[in-house]
């Protein structure tokens, strides 16, 4: 009689342990990140430079805030809650380096107000990487980025 091989078992994810370690070191958790996201986007919506850009594209804020909370949970805590593609959502926007600098300034300010010092440093470092990556993608899409070598 032929036996059917059993598929290899998946090893348990290390994600919960990684998340717990980050939470312990930074004081961050989903509740803090939710507060951060809501406070940050509250500032964005009032900002004379960034507010109109967001207002022209987001008319239903609760789902956006939930999506951004899941995004920051994934980025900061490694939870894997966010499933999406941020770059395509940003490349067509009328934005440039100054917009990203303003975004980072408001983010740093809000993180310092909401998070522990270790938590603020943790999320700010990630925000800086994200802003840099998105800025490169936007510049490339606008034809202002570094030319590609053939």
N, C-alpha and C positions, 0 to 999 in steps of 0.2 A: 504494500500500500504506500502511496506517495504522500509524504507529509508536506504541507504548505508551510514555508518558513514564516515565522512571525516577524513582523516589521520591528526594527530596532526601537527600543523605547526611547522616548525623548527624555533627555536629562532635564531635571527641574530648572526653571529659569532662576538665574542669579539676580534678576531685576528687583525682587522685593528686598533682598539683602542690601543691594546697592542703594536703593531708595531710602531704606532705614538708616544707612550710614550717612548719606547726604543730609537727611533730616536732622540727625543727631549732631553733625558737625556745624550745620548752618542755621538751625532753628526754622528752616523753611518746611512747610507742608502745604497741602492743597488749600487749606483755609487761608494761610498767609498769602499764597499766590493769587487766590481769588480776590482778596483785599487789594493786593498790588495791582492786578489787572483793572479792577473797577476804578481805583483811584487814578491810575495812570491814564486810562481812557477818558475819565472825567476831565483831566487836564487837557488832553488832546482835543476834546470836543470844544473846549473854550479857547484854545490857542488860535490866535489870528492867522498864523501861517498854515498850520496843519489841520485845524478844525474844518475849514471849507473843503479840503481834499477828502477827508473822511465823510463829511456830510453829503457830498455829491455821490457817494458810493454805498453808504450804509444807512438804511432807513429803519432797520429792525435791529436795535442794539443788543437786546438780550441774547439772541443766538450768537452774535459776533463775540460778545464777552465770554460766553461759555466756550466757544471755539478757542479763543485766546487763552482762557484759563487751562484748557486741555493742552494747548501748545506749550505754555510755560511749565506745566506739570511734566510734560515729556522732556523738554529742554533742560529744566533745572533739576528735576528729581528722577529722571530716567524711567518714568512710569509707562511710557508707551501709549498714553491716552490719546495723543493727537495722530490723526491719519489725514494728511493733506499735503499739498504742494504749494508752499508760500511763494516761490519765485514767480510762477506764471501769474499769480494774483497781483504782483507788484510791477512787473516789467512794462506794462502799458500805462502806468500812472505818470502824470506830469510832475515828476519829482527829480531831484538831483541831490548832490552831496550836502548842500545846506539843509535840506529837509531831513536827511538822516542825522545830521549833527544836532538839529533841533529835537528830533525824536529821542536821541540818546541823552540829551541834556534833561529833558523831562523825565525820561526813564530813570536816570541816575538820581535825580531829585526825589522822585517818588519811592524808589527802592530804599534810599536813606531814611525816608520818613516811616516806611512801613515795616522794613525788615531789620533783623539784627545786623550788626556790622558785618559779620561773616556771611549772612544771607544776602545782604546788599552786594557785597563783593562778588559772591557766586553768581547771582543773576546778572549783574552788570557786566561781568566778563563775558558771559554768554550773549548778552544783548549787543555788546561791541562786535563780536564775531558775526552775529546775524546781520547787523547793520552793514558791516563791511561787505559781506557776501551779497546781500541784496543790492547794495549800491553798485558793486561790480556788475551784477546781472543787469540792472537798469541801464547803466552806462553802456554796456555791451549792446543791449537791445536798441538803444538810442544812437548807436554808432559813435559814441564818444569814449568808449573804453579803449583798452590797449588793443591795437590791431593784431589779428591772428597771423602767425607766420605760416607760410605755405609749406 
